[in-house]
Amino acid sequence: GFDLQLSGHTHGGQFWPWNLFVPMQQPYTAGLNRHEAMWVYVSRGTGYWGPPKRFGAPSEITKLRLVRK
């Protein structure tokens, strides 16, 4: 398997009420999460879908630093 999965972008739910329903279909909508033995990072991205608005899901550009153990 893999130790890290980088995923995106989800818009983080983008705006109400979708931010209530998106987590039902996508358990990880933003940030670093642990899934069994693997780390999963999900970016909200910088764009939008539909109306040019984002409420409660700010845009993000992520810089990750990977360190070998």
mmCIF file of the N, C-alpha and C atoms, coordinates in Angstrom:
data_MODEL
# 
_entry.id   MODEL 
# 
loop_
_atom_site.group_PDB 
_atom_site.id 
_atom_site.type_symbol 
_atom_site.label_atom_id 
_atom_site.label_alt_id 
_atom_site.label_comp_id 
_atom_site.label_asym_id 
_atom_site.label_entity_id 
_atom_site.label_seq_id 
_atom_site.pdbx_PDB_ins_code 
_atom_site.Cartn_x 
_atom_site.Cartn_y 
_atom_site.Cartn_z 
_atom_site.occupancy 
_atom_site.B_iso_or_equiv 
_atom_site.pdbx_formal_charge 
_atom_site.auth_seq_id 
_atom_site.auth_comp_id 
_atom_site.auth_asym_id 
_atom_site.auth_atom_id 
_atom_site.pdbx_PDB_model_num 
ATOM 1   N N  . GLY A 1 1  ? 0.818   -1.190 0.000   1.00 0.00 ? 1  GLY A N  1 
ATOM 2   C CA . GLY A 1 1  ? 0.000   0.000  0.000   1.00 0.00 ? 1  GLY A CA 1 
ATOM 3   C C  . GLY A 1 1  ? 0.860   1.251  0.000   1.00 0.00 ? 1  GLY A C  1 
ATOM 4   N N  . PHE A 1 2  ? 0.205   2.344  0.201   1.00 0.00 ? 2  PHE A N  1 
ATOM 5   C CA . PHE A 1 2  ? 0.850   3.652  0.208   1.00 0.00 ? 2  PHE A CA 1 
ATOM 6   C C  . PHE A 1 2  ? 0.757   4.270  1.587   1.00 0.00 ? 2  PHE A C  1 
ATOM 7   N N  . ASP A 1 3  ? 1.711   5.140  1.903   1.00 0.00 ? 3  ASP A N  1 
ATOM 8   C CA . ASP A 1 3  ? 1.708   5.846  3.182   1.00 0.00 ? 3  ASP A CA 1 
ATOM 9   C C  . ASP A 1 3  ? 0.973   7.172  3.108   1.00 0.00 ? 3  ASP A C  1 
ATOM 10  N N  . LEU A 1 4  ? 0.880   7.748  1.882   1.00 0.00 ? 4  LEU A N  1 
ATOM 11  C CA . LEU A 1 4  ? 0.278   9.074  1.721   1.00 0.00 ? 4  LEU A CA 1 
ATOM 12  C C  . LEU A 1 4  ? -0.510  9.146  0.422   1.00 0.00 ? 4  LEU A C  1 
ATOM 13  N N  . GLN A 1 5  ? -1.695  9.718  0.506   1.00 0.00 ? 5  GLN A N  1 
ATOM 14  C CA . GLN A 1 5  ? -2.505  9.992  -0.686  1.00 0.00 ? 5  GLN A CA 1 
ATOM 15  C C  . GLN A 1 5  ? -2.764  11.490 -0.729  1.00 0.00 ? 5  GLN A C  1 
ATOM 16  N N  . LEU A 1 6  ? -2.463  12.123 -1.870  1.00 0.00 ? 6  LEU A N  1 
ATOM 17  C CA . LEU A 1 6  ? -2.745  13.542 -2.071  1.00 0.00 ? 6  LEU A CA 1 
ATOM 18  C C  . LEU A 1 6  ? -3.953  13.645 -2.991  1.00 0.00 ? 6  LEU A C  1 
ATOM 19  N N  . SER A 1 7  ? -4.981  14.338 -2.535  1.00 0.00 ? 7  SER A N  1 
ATOM 20  C CA . SER A 1 7  ? -6.231  14.410 -3.288  1.00 0.00 ? 7  SER A CA 1 
ATOM 21  C C  . SER A 1 7  ? -6.736  15.838 -3.378  1.00 0.00 ? 7  SER A C  1 
ATOM 22  N N  . GLY A 1 8  ? -7.540  16.066 -4.355  1.00 0.00 ? 8  GLY A N  1 
ATOM 23  C CA . GLY A 1 8  ? -8.194  17.363 -4.488  1.00 0.00 ? 8  GLY A CA 1 
ATOM 24  C C  . GLY A 1 8  ? -8.779  17.467 -5.876  1.00 0.00 ? 8  GLY A C  1 
ATOM 25  N N  . HIS A 1 9  ? -9.482  18.424 -6.032  1.00 0.00 ? 9  HIS A N  1 
ATOM 26  C CA . HIS A 1 9  ? -9.884  19.358 -5.009  1.00 0.00 ? 9  HIS A CA 1 
ATOM 27  C C  . HIS A 1 9  ? -11.375 19.203 -4.776  1.00 0.00 ? 9  HIS A C  1 
ATOM 28  N N  . THR A 1 10 ? -11.830 19.515 -3.579  1.00 0.00 ? 10 THR A N  1 
ATOM 29  C CA . THR A 1 10 ? -13.218 19.266 -3.202  1.00 0.00 ? 10 THR A CA 1 
ATOM 30  C C  . THR A 1 10 ? -14.029 20.538 -3.063  1.00 0.00 ? 10 THR A C  1 
ATOM 31  N N  . HIS A 1 11 ? -13.411 21.673 -3.098  1.00 0.00 ? 11 HIS A N  1 
ATOM 32  C CA . HIS A 1 11 ? -14.044 22.965 -2.805  1.00 0.00 ? 11 HIS A CA 1 
ATOM 33  C C  . HIS A 1 11 ? -14.464 23.031 -1.336  1.00 0.00 ? 11 HIS A C  1 
ATOM 34  N N  . GLY A 1 12 ? -14.273 21.963 -0.574  1.00 0.00 ? 12 GLY A N  1 
ATOM 35  C CA . GLY A 1 12 ? -14.621 21.955 0.844   1.00 0.00 ? 12 GLY A CA 1 
ATOM 36  C C  . GLY A 1 12 ? -16.110 22.067 1.101   1.00 0.00 ? 12 GLY A C  1 
ATOM 37  N N  . GLY A 1 13 ? -16.929 21.748 0.111   1.00 0.00 ? 13 GLY A N  1 
ATOM 38  C CA . GLY A 1 13 ? -18.370 21.908 0.259   1.00 0.00 ? 13 GLY A CA 1 
ATOM 39  C C  . GLY A 1 13 ? -18.845 23.216 -0.344  1.00 0.00 ? 13 GLY A C  1 
ATOM 40  N N  . GLN A 1 14 ? -17.970 24.162 -0.523  1.00 0.00 ? 14 GLN A N  1 
ATOM 41  C CA . GLN A 1 14 ? -18.133 25.470 -1.169  1.00 0.00 ? 14 GLN A CA 1 
ATOM 42  C C  . GLN A 1 14 ? -19.116 26.396 -0.481  1.00 0.00 ? 14 GLN A C  1 
ATOM 43  N N  . PHE A 1 15 ? -20.359 26.015 -0.307  1.00 0.00 ? 15 PHE A N  1 
ATOM 44  C CA . PHE A 1 15 ? -21.318 26.911 0.333   1.00 0.00 ? 15 PHE A CA 1 
ATOM 45  C C  . PHE A 1 15 ? -22.494 26.119 0.885   1.00 0.00 ? 15 PHE A C  1 
ATOM 46  N N  . TRP A 1 16 ? -23.210 26.753 1.792   1.00 0.00 ? 16 TRP A N  1 
ATOM 47  C CA . TRP A 1 16 ? -24.381 26.144 2.398   1.00 0.00 ? 16 TRP A CA 1 
ATOM 48  C C  . TRP A 1 16 ? -25.473 26.017 1.356   1.00 0.00 ? 16 TRP A C  1 
ATOM 49  N N  . PRO A 1 17 ? -26.227 24.946 1.272   1.00 0.00 ? 17 PRO A N  1 
ATOM 50  C CA . PRO A 1 17 ? -26.265 23.796 2.166   1.00 0.00 ? 17 PRO A CA 1 
ATOM 51  C C  . PRO A 1 17 ? -25.373 22.641 1.727   1.00 0.00 ? 17 PRO A C  1 
ATOM 52  N N  . TRP A 1 18 ? -24.645 22.801 0.602   1.00 0.00 ? 18 TRP A N  1 
ATOM 53  C CA . TRP A 1 18 ? -23.833 21.680 0.101   1.00 0.00 ? 18 TRP A CA 1 
ATOM 54  C C  . TRP A 1 18 ? -22.780 21.240 1.106   1.00 0.00 ? 18 TRP A C  1 
ATOM 55  N N  . ASN A 1 19 ? -22.281 22.182 1.916   1.00 0.00 ? 19 ASN A N  1 
ATOM 56  C CA . ASN A 1 19 ? -21.269 21.796 2.906   1.00 0.00 ? 19 ASN A CA 1 
ATOM 57  C C  . ASN A 1 19 ? -21.829 20.814 3.938   1.00 0.00 ? 19 ASN A C  1 
ATOM 58  N N  . LEU A 1 20 ? -23.151 20.693 4.023   1.00 0.00 ? 20 LEU A N  1 
ATOM 59  C CA . LEU A 1 20 ? -23.763 19.714 4.921   1.00 0.00 ? 20 LEU A CA 1 
ATOM 60  C C  . LEU A 1 20 ? -23.845 18.330 4.274   1.00 0.00 ? 20 LEU A C  1 
ATOM 61  N N  . PHE A 1 21 ? -23.972 18.278 2.945   1.00 0.00 ? 21 PHE A N  1 
ATOM 62  C CA . PHE A 1 21 ? -24.173 17.015 2.242   1.00 0.00 ? 21 PHE A CA 1 
ATOM 63  C C  . PHE A 1 21 ? -22.889 16.396 1.693   1.00 0.00 ? 21 PHE A C  1 
ATOM 64  N N  . VAL A 1 22 ? -21.925 17.213 1.321   1.00 0.00 ? 22 VAL A N  1 
ATOM 65  C CA . VAL A 1 22 ? -20.685 16.697 0.731   1.00 0.00 ? 22 VAL A CA 1 
ATOM 66  C C  . VAL A 1 22 ? -19.997 15.685 1.652   1.00 0.00 ? 22 VAL A C  1 
ATOM 67  N N  . PRO A 1 23 ? -19.890 15.941 2.974   1.00 0.00 ? 23 PRO A N  1 
ATOM 68  C CA . PRO A 1 23 ? -19.227 14.957 3.843   1.00 0.00 ? 23 PRO A CA 1 
ATOM 69  C C  . PRO A 1 23 ? -19.922 13.593 3.890   1.00 0.00 ? 23 PRO A C  1 
ATOM 70  N N  . MET A 1 24 ? -21.194 13.534 3.516   1.00 0.00 ? 24 MET A N  1 
ATOM 71  C CA . MET A 1 24 ? -21.886 12.241 3.485   1.00 0.00 ? 24 MET A CA 1 
ATOM 72  C C  . MET A 1 24 ? -21.360 11.365 2.349   1.00 0.00 ? 24 MET A C  1 
ATOM 73  N N  . GLN A 1 25 ? -20.921 12.002 1.264   1.00 0.00 ? 25 GLN A N  1 
ATOM 74  C CA . GLN A 1 25 ? -20.410 11.271 0.106   1.00 0.00 ? 25 GLN A CA 1 
ATOM 75  C C  . GLN A 1 25 ? -18.887 11.200 0.112   1.00 0.00 ? 25 GLN A C  1 
ATOM 76  N N  . GLN A 1 26 ? -18.247 12.224 0.667   1.00 0.00 ? 26 GLN A N  1 
ATOM 77  C CA . GLN A 1 26 ? -16.787 12.298 0.726   1.00 0.00 ? 26 GLN A CA 1 
ATOM 78  C C  . GLN A 1 26 ? -16.382 12.501 2.184   1.00 0.00 ? 26 GLN A C  1 
ATOM 79  N N  . PRO A 1 27 ? -15.926 11.452 2.860   1.00 0.00 ? 27 PRO A N  1 
ATOM 80  C CA . PRO A 1 27 ? -15.625 11.585 4.285   1.00 0.00 ? 27 PRO A CA 1 
ATOM 81  C C  . PRO A 1 27 ? -14.511 12.582 4.602   1.00 0.00 ? 27 PRO A C  1 
ATOM 82  N N  . TYR A 1 28 ? -13.621 12.835 3.657   1.00 0.00 ? 28 TYR A N  1 
ATOM 83  C CA . TYR A 1 28 ? -12.542 13.795 3.877   1.00 0.00 ? 28 TYR A CA 1 
ATOM 84  C C  . TYR A 1 28 ? -12.699 14.922 2.861   1.00 0.00 ? 28 TYR A C  1 
ATOM 85  N N  . THR A 1 29 ? -13.030 16.116 3.325   1.00 0.00 ? 29 THR A N  1 
ATOM 86  C CA . THR A 1 29 ? -13.260 17.234 2.406   1.00 0.00 ? 29 THR A CA 1 
ATOM 87  C C  . THR A 1 29 ? -12.145 18.263 2.432   1.00 0.00 ? 29 THR A C  1 
ATOM 88  N N  . ALA A 1 30 ? -11.278 18.200 3.438   1.00 0.00 ? 30 ALA A N  1 
ATOM 89  C CA . ALA A 1 30 ? -10.171 19.156 3.516   1.00 0.00 ? 30 ALA A CA 1 
ATOM 90  C C  . ALA A 1 30 ? -9.174  18.717 4.576   1.00 0.00 ? 30 ALA A C  1 
ATOM 91  N N  . GLY A 1 31 ? -7.917  19.072 4.346   1.00 0.00 ? 31 GLY A N  1 
ATOM 92  C CA . GLY A 1 31 ? -6.891  18.865 5.349   1.00 0.00 ? 31 GLY A CA 1 
ATOM 93  C C  . GLY A 1 31 ? -6.300  17.465 5.388   1.00 0.00 ? 31 GLY A C  1 
ATOM 94  N N  . LEU A 1 32 ? -5.521  17.234 6.440   1.00 0.00 ? 32 LEU A N  1 
ATOM 95  C CA . LEU A 1 32 ? -4.809  15.970 6.631   1.00 0.00 ? 32 LEU A CA 1 
ATOM 96  C C  . LEU A 1 32 ? -5.647  15.048 7.506   1.00 0.00 ? 32 LEU A C  1 
ATOM 97  N N  . ASN A 1 33 ? -5.888  13.847 7.017   1.00 0.00 ? 33 ASN A N  1 
ATOM 98  C CA . ASN A 1 33 ? -6.711  12.872 7.716   1.00 0.00 ? 33 ASN A CA 1 
ATOM 99  C C  . ASN A 1 33 ? -6.009  11.523 7.720   1.00 0.00 ? 33 ASN A C  1 
ATOM 100 N N  . ARG A 1 34 ? -6.338  10.719 8.703   1.00 0.00 ? 34 ARG A N  1 
ATOM 101 C CA . ARG A 1 34 ? -5.781  9.368  8.796   1.00 0.00 ? 34 ARG A CA 1 
ATOM 102 C C  . ARG A 1 34 ? -6.855  8.383  8.349   1.00 0.00 ? 34 ARG A C  1 
ATOM 103 N N  . HIS A 1 35 ? -6.520  7.526  7.395   1.00 0.00 ? 35 HIS A N  1 
ATOM 104 C CA . HIS A 1 35 ? -7.426  6.466  6.940   1.00 0.00 ? 35 HIS A CA 1 
ATOM 105 C C  . HIS A 1 35 ? -6.695  5.144  7.096   1.00 0.00 ? 35 HIS A C  1 
ATOM 106 N N  . GLU A 1 36 ? -7.062  4.408  8.119   1.00 0.00 ? 36 GLU A N  1 
ATOM 107 C CA . GLU A 1 36 ? -6.381  3.168  8.483   1.00 0.00 ? 36 GLU A CA 1 
ATOM 108 C C  . GLU A 1 36 ? -4.890  3.454  8.633   1.00 0.00 ? 36 GLU A C  1 
ATOM 109 N N  . ALA A 1 37 ? -4.007  2.818  7.851   1.00 0.00 ? 37 ALA A N  1 
ATOM 110 C CA . ALA A 1 37 ? -2.563  3.023  8.006   1.00 0.00 ? 37 ALA A CA 1 
ATOM 111 C C  . ALA A 1 37 ? -2.016  4.098  7.072   1.00 0.00 ? 37 ALA A C  1 
ATOM 112 N N  . MET A 1 38 ? -2.894  4.820  6.378   1.00 0.00 ? 38 MET A N  1 
ATOM 113 C CA . MET A 1 38 ? -2.457  5.787  5.370   1.00 0.00 ? 38 MET A CA 1 
ATOM 114 C C  . MET A 1 38 ? -2.911  7.201  5.741   1.00 0.00 ? 38 MET A C  1 
ATOM 115 N N  . TRP A 1 39 ? -2.060  8.186  5.444   1.00 0.00 ? 39 TRP A N  1 
ATOM 116 C CA . TRP A 1 39 ? -2.425  9.589  5.570   1.00 0.00 ? 39 TRP A CA 1 
ATOM 117 C C  . TRP A 1 39 ? -3.059  10.038 4.261   1.00 0.00 ? 39 TRP A C  1 
ATOM 118 N N  . VAL A 1 40 ? -4.118  10.832 4.355   1.00 0.00 ? 40 VAL A N  1 
ATOM 119 C CA . VAL A 1 40 ? -4.823  11.357 3.182   1.00 0.00 ? 40 VAL A CA 1 
ATOM 120 C C  . VAL A 1 40 ? -4.884  12.872 3.323   1.00 0.00 ? 40 VAL A C  1 
ATOM 121 N N  . TYR A 1 41 ? -4.326  13.579 2.339   1.00 0.00 ? 41 TYR A N  1 
ATOM 122 C CA . TYR A 1 41 ? -4.430  15.044 2.343   1.00 0.00 ? 41 TYR A CA 1 
ATOM 123 C C  . TYR A 1 41 ? -5.364  15.465 1.216   1.00 0.00 ? 41 TYR A C  1 
ATOM 124 N N  . VAL A 1 42 ? -6.369  16.278 1.554   1.00 0.00 ? 42 VAL A N  1 
ATOM 125 C CA . VAL A 1 42 ? -7.343  16.757 0.576   1.00 0.00 ? 42 VAL A CA 1 
ATOM 126 C C  . VAL A 1 42 ? -7.303  18.276 0.549   1.00 0.00 ? 42 VAL A C  1 
ATOM 127 N N  . SER A 1 43 ? -7.112  18.825 -0.634  1.00 0.00 ? 43 SER A N  1 
ATOM 128 C CA . SER A 1 43 ? -7.098  20.274 -0.819  1.00 0.00 ? 43 SER A CA 1 
ATOM 129 C C  . SER A 1 43 ? -8.493  20.763 -1.205  1.00 0.00 ? 43 SER A C  1 
ATOM 130 N N  . ARG A 1 44 ? -8.880  21.934 -0.681  1.00 0.00 ? 44 ARG A N  1 
ATOM 131 C CA . ARG A 1 44 ? -10.142 22.561 -1.086  1.00 0.00 ? 44 ARG A CA 1 
ATOM 132 C C  . ARG A 1 44 ? -10.010 23.239 -2.437  1.00 0.00 ? 44 ARG A C  1 
ATOM 133 N N  . GLY A 1 45 ? -8.780  23.485 -2.875  1.00 0.00 ? 45 GLY A N  1 
ATOM 134 C CA . GLY A 1 45 ? -8.564  24.138 -4.162  1.00 0.00 ? 45 GLY A CA 1 
ATOM 135 C C  . GLY A 1 45 ? -8.780  25.640 -4.097  1.00 0.00 ? 45 GLY A C  1 
ATOM 136 N N  . THR A 1 46 ? -8.712  26.276 -5.254  1.00 0.00 ? 46 THR A N  1 
ATOM 137 C CA . THR A 1 46 ? -8.830  27.737 -5.309  1.00 0.00 ? 46 THR A CA 1 
ATOM 138 C C  . THR A 1 46 ? -10.035 28.214 -6.100  1.00 0.00 ? 46 THR A C  1 
ATOM 139 N N  . GLY A 1 47 ? -10.682 27.321 -6.810  1.00 0.00 ? 47 GLY A N  1 
ATOM 140 C CA . GLY A 1 47 ? -11.797 27.730 -7.663  1.00 0.00 ? 47 GLY A CA 1 
ATOM 141 C C  . GLY A 1 47 ? -13.142 27.521 -7.002  1.00 0.00 ? 47 GLY A C  1 
ATOM 142 N N  . TYR A 1 48 ? -14.161 27.514 -7.830  1.00 0.00 ? 48 TYR A N  1 
ATOM 143 C CA . TYR A 1 48 ? -15.520 27.315 -7.354  1.00 0.00 ? 48 TYR A CA 1 
ATOM 144 C C  . TYR A 1 48 ? -16.325 26.660 -8.460  1.00 0.00 ? 48 TYR A C  1 
ATOM 145 N N  . TRP A 1 49 ? -17.503 26.170 -8.085  1.00 0.00 ? 49 TRP A N  1 
ATOM 146 C CA . TRP A 1 49 ? -18.426 25.587 -9.042  1.00 0.00 ? 49 TRP A CA 1 
ATOM 147 C C  . TRP A 1 49 ? -19.714 26.389 -8.953  1.00 0.00 ? 49 TRP A C  1 
ATOM 148 N N  . GLY A 1 50 ? -20.312 26.704 -10.090 1.00 0.00 ? 50 GLY A N  1 
ATOM 149 C CA . GLY A 1 50 ? -21.567 27.456 -10.087 1.00 0.00 ? 50 GLY A CA 1 
ATOM 150 C C  . GLY A 1 50 ? -21.330 28.914 -9.764  1.00 0.00 ? 50 GLY A C  1 
ATOM 151 N N  . PRO A 1 51 ? -22.123 29.448 -8.828  1.00 0.00 ? 51 PRO A N  1 
ATOM 152 C CA . PRO A 1 51 ? -21.976 30.871 -8.500  1.00 0.00 ? 51 PRO A CA 1 
ATOM 153 C C  . PRO A 1 51 ? -20.592 31.156 -7.921  1.00 0.00 ? 51 PRO A C  1 
ATOM 154 N N  . PRO A 1 52 ? -20.022 32.320 -8.246  1.00 0.00 ? 52 PRO A N  1 
ATOM 155 C CA . PRO A 1 52 ? -18.663 32.638 -7.770  1.00 0.00 ? 52 PRO A CA 1 
ATOM 156 C C  . PRO A 1 52 ? -18.634 33.012 -6.292  1.00 0.00 ? 52 PRO A C  1 
ATOM 157 N N  . LYS A 1 53 ? -18.980 32.061 -5.448  1.00 0.00 ? 53 LYS A N  1 
ATOM 158 C CA . LYS A 1 53 ? -19.016 32.309 -4.005  1.00 0.00 ? 53 LYS A CA 1 
ATOM 159 C C  . LYS A 1 53 ? -18.490 31.079 -3.269  1.00 0.00 ? 53 LYS A C  1 
ATOM 160 N N  . ARG A 1 54 ? -17.868 31.336 -2.125  1.00 0.00 ? 54 ARG A N  1 
ATOM 161 C CA . ARG A 1 54 ? -17.419 30.263 -1.233  1.00 0.00 ? 54 ARG A CA 1 
ATOM 162 C C  . ARG A 1 54 ? -17.679 30.731 0.185   1.00 0.00 ? 54 ARG A C  1 
ATOM 163 N N  . PHE A 1 55 ? -18.586 30.061 0.890   1.00 0.00 ? 55 PHE A N  1 
ATOM 164 C CA . PHE A 1 55 ? -18.905 30.406 2.272   1.00 0.00 ? 55 PHE A CA 1 
ATOM 165 C C  . PHE A 1 55 ? -18.449 29.282 3.187   1.00 0.00 ? 55 PHE A C  1 
ATOM 166 N N  . GLY A 1 56 ? -17.604 29.586 4.152   1.00 0.00 ? 56 GLY A N  1 
ATOM 167 C CA . GLY A 1 56 ? -17.149 28.581 5.102   1.00 0.00 ? 56 GLY A CA 1 
ATOM 168 C C  . GLY A 1 56 ? -16.182 27.563 4.525   1.00 0.00 ? 56 GLY A C  1 
ATOM 169 N N  . ALA A 1 57 ? -15.689 27.805 3.325   1.00 0.00 ? 57 ALA A N  1 
ATOM 170 C CA . ALA A 1 57 ? -14.734 26.895 2.687   1.00 0.00 ? 57 ALA A CA 1 
ATOM 171 C C  . ALA A 1 57 ? -13.724 27.737 1.921   1.00 0.00 ? 57 ALA A C  1 
ATOM 172 N N  . PRO A 1 58 ? -12.851 28.462 2.628   1.00 0.00 ? 58 PRO A N  1 
ATOM 173 C CA . PRO A 1 58 ? -11.919 29.361 1.950   1.00 0.00 ? 58 PRO A CA 1 
ATOM 174 C C  . PRO A 1 58 ? -10.992 28.627 0.984   1.00 0.00 ? 58 PRO A C  1 
ATOM 175 N N  . SER A 1 59 ? -10.607 29.333 -0.063  1.00 0.00 ? 59 SER A N  1 
ATOM 176 C CA . SER A 1 59 ? -9.652  28.782 -1.029  1.00 0.00 ? 59 SER A CA 1 
ATOM 177 C C  . SER A 1 59 ? -8.335  28.477 -0.334  1.00 0.00 ? 59 SER A C  1 
ATOM 178 N N  . GLU A 1 60 ? -7.594  27.521 -0.880  1.00 0.00 ? 60 GLU A N  1 
ATOM 179 C CA . GLU A 1 60 ? -6.287  27.227 -0.302  1.00 0.00 ? 60 GLU A CA 1 
ATOM 180 C C  . GLU A 1 60 ? -5.317  26.746 -1.372  1.00 0.00 ? 60 GLU A C  1 
ATOM 181 N N  . ILE A 1 61 ? -4.084  27.119 -1.181  1.00 0.00 ? 61 ILE A N  1 
ATOM 182 C CA . ILE A 1 61 ? -2.961  26.576 -1.936  1.00 0.00 ? 61 ILE A CA 1 
ATOM 183 C C  . ILE A 1 61 ? -2.059  25.954 -0.889  1.00 0.00 ? 61 ILE A C  1 
ATOM 184 N N  . THR A 1 62 ? -1.755  24.689 -1.051  1.00 0.00 ? 62 THR A N  1 
ATOM 185 C CA . THR A 1 62 ? -1.036  23.939 -0.028  1.00 0.00 ? 62 THR A CA 1 
ATOM 186 C C  . THR A 1 62 ? 0.416   23.730 -0.410  1.00 0.00 ? 62 THR A C  1 
ATOM 187 N N  . LYS A 1 63 ? 1.274   23.905 0.568   1.00 0.00 ? 63 LYS A N  1 
ATOM 188 C CA . LYS A 1 63 ? 2.689   23.584 0.403   1.00 0.00 ? 63 LYS A CA 1 
ATOM 189 C C  . LYS A 1 63 ? 3.003   22.499 1.430   1.00 0.00 ? 63 LYS A C  1 
ATOM 190 N N  . LEU A 1 64 ? 3.366   21.331 0.940   1.00 0.00 ? 64 LEU A N  1 
ATOM 191 C CA . LEU A 1 64 ? 3.686   20.208 1.819   1.00 0.00 ? 64 LEU A CA 1 
ATOM 192 C C  . LEU A 1 64 ? 5.184   19.963 1.837   1.00 0.00 ? 64 LEU A C  1 
ATOM 193 N N  . ARG A 1 65 ? 5.681   19.603 2.994   1.00 0.00 ? 65 ARG A N  1 
ATOM 194 C CA . ARG A 1 65 ? 7.090   19.231 3.131   1.00 0.00 ? 65 ARG A CA 1 
ATOM 195 C C  . ARG A 1 65 ? 7.116   17.773 3.554   1.00 0.00 ? 65 ARG A C  1 
ATOM 196 N N  . LEU A 1 66 ? 7.659   16.933 2.689   1.00 0.00 ? 66 LEU A N  1 
ATOM 197 C CA . LEU A 1 66 ? 7.742   15.505 2.976   1.00 0.00 ? 66 LEU A CA 1 
ATOM 198 C C  . LEU A 1 66 ? 9.123   15.184 3.530   1.00 0.00 ? 66 LEU A C  1 
ATOM 199 N N  . VAL A 1 67 ? 9.155   14.477 4.639   1.00 0.00 ? 67 VAL A N  1 
ATOM 200 C CA . VAL A 1 67 ? 10.408  14.135 5.304   1.00 0.00 ? 67 VAL A CA 1 
ATOM 201 C C  . VAL A 1 67 ? 10.516  12.616 5.380   1.00 0.00 ? 67 VAL A C  1 
ATOM 202 N N  . ARG A 1 68 ? 11.627  12.092 4.909   1.00 0.00 ? 68 ARG A N  1 
ATOM 203 C CA . ARG A 1 68 ? 11.865  10.644 4.957   1.00 0.00 ? 68 ARG A CA 1 
ATOM 204 C C  . ARG A 1 68 ? 12.138  10.219 6.390   1.00 0.00 ? 68 ARG A C  1 
ATOM 205 N N  . LYS A 1 69 ? 11.543  9.119  6.795   1.00 0.00 ? 69 LYS A N  1 
ATOM 206 C CA . LYS A 1 69 ? 11.790  8.578  8.139   1.00 0.00 ? 69 LYS A CA 1 
ATOM 207 C C  . LYS A 1 69 ? 12.620  7.329  8.044   1.00 0.00 ? 69 LYS A C  1 
# 
